[in-house]
Amino acid sequence: MAQPEYLRIAADLRSRISSGEYGPGDQIPTLPELCTMYGGVSQTTIRNALALLRNEGLIETRARAGTRVRPRPPVHRMAADRYRSTPGAKSTPYTRDQGIGWSEYRLDKRFERVQADAELAALFECEVGERLLARHFVFYDSDTPTQMSTSYVRWSDVAGTPVADPINEPWPGGTRAQLGSLGIRVTQVTESFTAAMPNELEAATLRIGSGVPVLRYTRRHIADTGRVVEVAHPIVRRGDTTIVDFRIDLED
């Protein structure tokens, strides 16, 4: 069975992008030019091929700017040991993930008091309705937003403390250091990951176009008593530029 024409054209354009013939930011030929280039096919066929590449995140179309190869931001690796503290260092797991210094790190934040719904109660292993402090964050590498999250802590743990005041963010050492300042010793962090296409808020906040997936994950900080003391749900990053590294030590 013959391959549909739009798939053949998409494959050829994909190959040209992969080889660097069309580099990041380069403009793709116009619809009439592509029709001629591919033997007089219809504009509908070309549009179908471009739609496929757009959904794959390879190209983007903007008003008055035409269709261009989408620039790819640097890839960042999330190491398994990123939550380990470095005494005296002005850093957080985020800055270590990004490989940036404190001066390059910017954080938008908004705090509000909420009550645990059924989902949060299950994550905290607490009663529905328990009072929590919700901390909404957008993380910037210089001026580029690369991560967003909502982090919840128990109001009974942080009420009246510097941790409850957004003026103290960003906090060197991150959440683990904050909880440590309250005498809460975190000994375990759990994470669970999913991948999906971004919703409208995520796409707008992280400035990503259609066809770019996001990585969403839920993190829990657990104290030495076994009590869950923080839940970040969800943390959202660009899926096309994030690599999560795991190391599993096996005993013979």
C-alpha positions as CSV (number, residue, x, y, z in Angstrom):
1,M,0.0,0.0,0.0
2,A,1.4,3.4,-1.1
3,Q,2.3,5.8,1.7
4,P,0.1,8.9,1.8
5,E,1.8,11.9,0.1
6,Y,1.7,14.1,3.2
7,L,3.5,11.4,5.3
8,R,6.3,11.2,2.6
9,I,6.6,15.0,2.6
10,A,6.6,15.2,6.4
11,A,9.4,12.5,6.5
12,D,11.5,14.5,4.1
13,L,11.1,17.7,6.0
14,R,11.8,15.9,9.2
15,S,15.0,14.6,7.7
16,R,16.1,18.0,6.6
17,I,15.5,19.4,10.1
18,S,17.4,16.5,11.7
19,S,20.4,17.0,9.3
20,G,20.6,20.7,10.0
21,E,19.6,21.8,6.6
22,Y,16.8,23.7,8.3
23,G,18.3,24.8,11.6
24,P,16.6,26.2,14.8
25,G,14.9,29.4,13.9
26,D,15.2,28.9,10.1
27,Q,12.1,29.7,8.1
28,I,10.5,26.8,6.3
29,P,9.6,27.5,2.6
30,T,6.2,29.0,2.0
31,L,3.2,26.9,1.1
32,P,3.5,27.7,-2.7
33,E,7.2,27.0,-2.6
34,L,6.7,23.7,-0.9
35,C,4.0,22.7,-3.4
36,T,6.4,23.4,-6.2
37,M,9.3,21.7,-4.3
38,Y,7.2,18.5,-3.9
39,G,6.0,18.2,-7.5
40,G,2.9,20.3,-7.5
41,V,1.0,18.7,-4.7
42,S,-1.9,20.6,-3.2
43,Q,-1.7,23.1,-0.4
44,T,-3.9,20.8,1.7
45,T,-1.3,18.1,1.4
46,I,1.4,20.5,2.5
47,R,-0.7,21.7,5.4
48,N,-1.3,18.1,6.6
49,A,2.5,17.5,6.5
50,L,3.2,20.7,8.4
51,A,0.5,19.9,11.0
52,L,2.2,16.6,11.7
53,L,5.6,18.2,12.3
54,R,4.0,20.9,14.4
55,N,2.3,18.3,16.6
56,E,5.8,16.6,17.0
57,G,7.1,20.0,18.2
58,L,9.6,20.4,15.4
59,I,8.1,23.5,13.9
60,E,6.0,26.4,14.9
61,T,3.9,28.9,13.0
62,R,3.4,32.5,14.1
63,A,1.4,35.3,12.6
64,R,3.5,37.4,10.2
65,A,6.5,35.3,11.0
66,G,5.7,32.2,8.9
67,T,6.7,28.7,9.8
68,R,10.0,28.1,11.4
69,V,12.0,25.3,12.9
70,R,11.4,25.5,16.7
71,P,14.5,26.3,18.7
72,R,15.3,23.7,21.3
73,P,16.3,24.9,24.7
74,P,19.2,23.2,26.4
75,V,18.5,19.7,27.9
76,H,18.7,19.5,31.7
77,R,19.3,16.3,33.6
78,M,17.5,15.8,37.0
79,A,19.9,13.7,39.0
80,A,18.8,11.2,41.6
81,D,20.8,12.9,44.3
82,R,19.6,16.5,43.7
83,Y,17.8,16.6,47.1
84,R,21.0,16.0,49.1
85,S,22.0,19.2,50.8
86,T,25.3,20.9,50.4
87,P,26.2,22.7,53.6
88,G,26.9,26.4,53.1
89,A,26.0,26.4,49.4
90,K,23.5,28.9,48.1
91,S,21.6,26.6,45.9
92,T,18.4,24.5,45.7
93,P,17.6,21.2,43.9
94,Y,16.2,23.4,41.0
95,T,19.5,25.4,40.6
96,R,21.4,22.2,40.6
97,D,19.1,20.6,38.0
98,Q,19.6,23.7,35.8
99,G,23.3,24.1,36.4
100,I,22.9,27.8,37.3
101,G,24.2,30.1,40.0
102,W,22.0,31.9,42.6
103,S,22.2,35.2,40.6
104,E,20.6,33.5,37.6
105,Y,17.7,32.1,39.6
106,R,14.4,33.9,39.8
107,L,11.2,32.8,41.4
108,D,7.6,34.1,41.1
109,K,5.5,33.1,44.1
110,R,2.0,33.3,45.5
111,F,0.9,31.8,48.9
112,E,-2.6,31.0,50.0
113,R,-4.2,28.9,52.8
114,V,-6.3,26.0,51.6
115,Q,-7.9,22.8,52.9
116,A,-6.9,19.3,51.9
117,D,-9.2,17.8,49.3
118,A,-9.5,14.0,48.9
119,E,-6.5,13.8,46.6
120,L,-4.2,15.9,48.8
121,A,-5.4,14.1,51.9
122,A,-4.4,10.8,50.3
123,L,-0.9,12.2,49.5
124,F,-0.4,13.6,52.9
125,E,-2.0,10.6,54.6
126,C,-4.1,13.1,56.6
127,E,-7.8,13.9,57.1
128,V,-9.8,15.7,54.4
129,G,-10.1,19.3,55.4
130,E,-6.7,19.6,57.1
131,R,-5.4,23.2,56.8
132,L,-2.5,23.6,54.4
133,L,-0.3,26.4,53.0
134,A,-0.3,26.3,49.2
135,R,2.8,27.8,47.6
136,H,2.5,28.5,43.9
137,F,5.9,28.9,42.2
138,V,7.2,29.7,38.7
139,F,11.0,29.0,38.4
140,Y,13.2,31.0,36.0
141,D,16.6,30.3,34.6
142,S,17.6,33.9,34.0
143,D,14.5,35.2,32.2
144,T,13.2,31.9,30.9
145,P,10.5,30.0,32.8
146,T,11.4,26.3,32.9
147,Q,9.4,24.9,35.8
148,M,6.1,25.6,37.7
149,S,4.7,23.9,40.8
150,T,2.4,24.1,43.7
151,S,4.0,23.0,47.0
152,Y,1.8,22.3,50.0
153,V,3.0,22.2,53.7
154,R,0.9,21.6,56.8
155,W,-0.3,24.9,58.3
156,S,0.2,23.5,61.8
157,D,3.9,23.1,61.0
158,V,4.6,26.5,59.4
159,A,2.0,29.0,60.9
160,G,3.8,32.0,62.3
161,T,7.2,31.0,61.0
162,P,9.4,32.5,58.3
163,V,8.5,29.5,56.0
164,A,5.0,30.9,55.8
165,D,6.2,34.3,54.5
166,P,6.8,34.5,50.7
167,I,9.2,37.3,51.3
168,N,11.8,34.6,52.3
169,E,11.6,32.9,48.9
170,P,13.8,31.6,47.3
171,W,15.2,29.8,50.4
172,P,18.8,28.5,50.1
173,G,18.6,24.7,50.4
174,G,15.0,24.6,49.3
175,T,12.1,22.8,51.0
176,R,14.3,20.4,53.0
177,A,16.3,23.3,54.5
178,Q,13.0,25.2,55.3
179,L,11.6,22.2,57.2
180,G,15.0,21.7,58.9
181,S,14.8,25.2,60.3
182,L,11.5,24.1,62.0
183,G,13.2,21.1,63.6
184,I,11.6,18.7,61.0
185,R,14.2,16.2,59.8
186,V,13.4,15.0,56.3
187,T,14.9,11.5,55.6
188,Q,13.0,10.5,52.4
189,V,11.7,12.0,49.2
190,T,9.4,10.2,46.9
191,E,8.5,11.2,43.3
192,S,6.1,9.8,40.7
193,F,6.1,10.9,37.1
194,T,3.6,11.2,34.2
195,A,3.9,12.8,30.8
196,A,1.1,14.6,28.9
197,M,0.4,17.6,26.6
198,P,0.2,20.9,28.5
199,N,-3.0,22.5,29.5
200,E,-3.6,26.1,28.6
201,L,-2.1,27.5,31.8
202,E,1.0,25.4,31.6
203,A,1.6,26.3,28.0
204,A,1.2,30.0,28.7
205,T,3.3,30.0,31.9
206,L,6.2,28.0,30.4
207,R,5.9,29.7,27.0
208,I,5.7,26.5,25.0
209,G,3.8,26.0,21.8
210,S,1.6,23.2,20.6
211,G,3.2,19.8,20.2
212,V,5.6,20.2,23.2
213,P,4.8,17.7,26.0
214,V,5.3,18.4,29.7
215,L,6.6,16.2,32.4
216,R,4.4,16.3,35.5
217,Y,5.5,14.8,38.8
218,T,4.4,14.6,42.4
219,R,7.0,14.9,45.2
220,R,6.6,14.1,48.8
221,H,9.0,15.0,51.6
222,I,8.8,12.5,54.5
223,A,10.2,13.1,58.0
224,D,12.1,10.7,60.1
225,T,8.9,10.0,62.0
226,G,7.3,8.7,58.8
227,R,5.0,11.8,58.6
228,V,4.5,13.4,55.2
229,V,5.5,17.0,55.7
230,E,5.3,18.4,52.1
231,V,3.6,17.6,48.9
232,A,4.4,19.3,45.6
233,H,1.5,18.4,43.2
234,P,2.2,18.8,40.5
235,I,5.7,20.0,39.5
236,V,5.7,20.7,35.7
237,R,8.6,20.9,33.3
238,R,9.1,20.8,29.6
239,G,9.1,17.2,28.6
240,D,11.3,17.7,25.5
241,T,14.3,19.1,27.4
242,T,14.2,17.2,30.7
243,I,16.0,13.9,31.4
244,V,15.4,12.2,34.7
245,D,18.4,10.1,35.9
246,F,17.9,7.2,38.3
247,R,20.6,5.0,39.9
248,I,19.7,1.7,41.3
249,D,22.3,0.0,43.5
250,L,22.0,-3.8,43.6
251,E,23.5,-6.1,46.1
252,D,24.7,-9.5,44.9
